[in-house]
Amino acid sequence: TQLLEQSPQFLSIQEGENLTVYCNSSSVFSSLQWYRQEPGEGPVLLVTVVTGGEVKKLKRLTFQFGDARKDSSLHITAAQPGDTGLYLCAAYLIQGAQKLVFGQGTRLTINP
Amino acid sequence: EAGVAQSPRYKIIEKRQSVAFWCNPISGHATLYWYQQILGQGPKLLIQFQNNGVVDDSQLPKDRFSAERLKGVDSTLKIQPAKLEDSAVYLCASSPRLAYTGELFFGEGSRLTVL
């Protein structure tokens, strides 16, 4: 059973379209991160959200942390081929060891 | 600043053989992680070190996997004997300290194929 459920697992859209990727859990997290991973490379951090309801923007990417700190979304406006990659949400559990757990990822393909 | 270094990048072995992966974290980073990423899945934490002490190894298959971080710097992950289901990318990551908001810096990974 995945602690963090991402949806959709695969998404293929045309350049210029908008999209939203979701990360859900029944657990409460102290913080949540989004990483992007390209083939043959390790994940690279995009953003960290800490406060419930927090919204952060990174150019055309908008990240939101749910009010209850159990879920998050990533919205991309006017997607470009350079956005292609594996998007991973990850979260620190609120109790116990400070370990970062990952979702299974959303594989995004932007077609020119 | 140099990133996280891992070697080898690729390794192909037969089942029941052994393999070792090496990781050199970013200089000064106290926390080091080994993750296993099976094709099509997200990374799964195997073991986490703070300096040279183990913080969490609850998902490390200890009958076949072992890891050490001598002197609190570089680390080695060993698999002996390997099984077919160990085929995966082994990612090493480091962070400056334990923190509930800390960024992890990943290496490029070591891809293992077990035949």
Chai-1 contact restraints between the chains, C-beta under 6 A:
chainA,res_idxA,chainB,res_idxB,connection_type,confidence,min_distance_angstrom,max_distance_angstrom,comment,restraint_id
A,S30,B,Y100,contact,1.0,0.0,6.0,A-B,restraint_1
A,S31,B,Y100,contact,1.0,0.0,6.0,A-B,restraint_2
A,S31,B,T101,contact,1.0,0.0,6.0,A-B,restraint_3
A,E41,B,E108,contact,1.0,0.0,6.0,A-B,restraint_4
A,G42,B,L91,contact,1.0,0.0,6.0,A-B,restraint_5
A,G42,B,F106,contact,1.0,0.0,6.0,A-B,restraint_6
A,G42,B,G107,contact,1.0,0.0,6.0,A-B,restraint_7
A,G42,B,E108,contact,1.0,0.0,6.0,A-B,restraint_8
A,G42,B,G109,contact,1.0,0.0,6.0,A-B,restraint_9
A,P43,B,F106,contact,1.0,0.0,6.0,A-B,restraint_10
A,L45,B,E103,contact,1.0,0.0,6.0,A-B,restraint_11
A,T48,B,T101,contact,1.0,0.0,6.0,A-B,restraint_12
A,V50,B,T101,contact,1.0,0.0,6.0,A-B,restraint_13
A,L88,B,G42,contact,1.0,0.0,6.0,A-B,restraint_14
A,Y92,B,Y100,contact,1.0,0.0,6.0,A-B,restraint_15
A,A97,B,V55,contact,1.0,0.0,6.0,A-B,restraint_16
A,A97,B,D56,contact,1.0,0.0,6.0,A-B,restraint_17
A,Q98,B,L98,contact,1.0,0.0,6.0,A-B,restraint_18
A,Q98,B,Y100,contact,1.0,0.0,6.0,A-B,restraint_19
A,K99,B,L45,contact,1.0,0.0,6.0,A-B,restraint_20
A,K99,B,Q48,contact,1.0,0.0,6.0,A-B,restraint_21
A,K99,B,D56,contact,1.0,0.0,6.0,A-B,restraint_22
A,F102,B,G42,contact,1.0,0.0,6.0,A-B,restraint_23
A,F102,B,P43,contact,1.0,0.0,6.0,A-B,restraint_24
A,G103,B,G42,contact,1.0,0.0,6.0,A-B,restraint_25
A,Q104,B,Q41,contact,1.0,0.0,6.0,A-B,restraint_26
A,Q104,B,G42,contact,1.0,0.0,6.0,A-B,restraint_27
A,G105,B,G42,contact,1.0,0.0,6.0,A-B,restraint_28
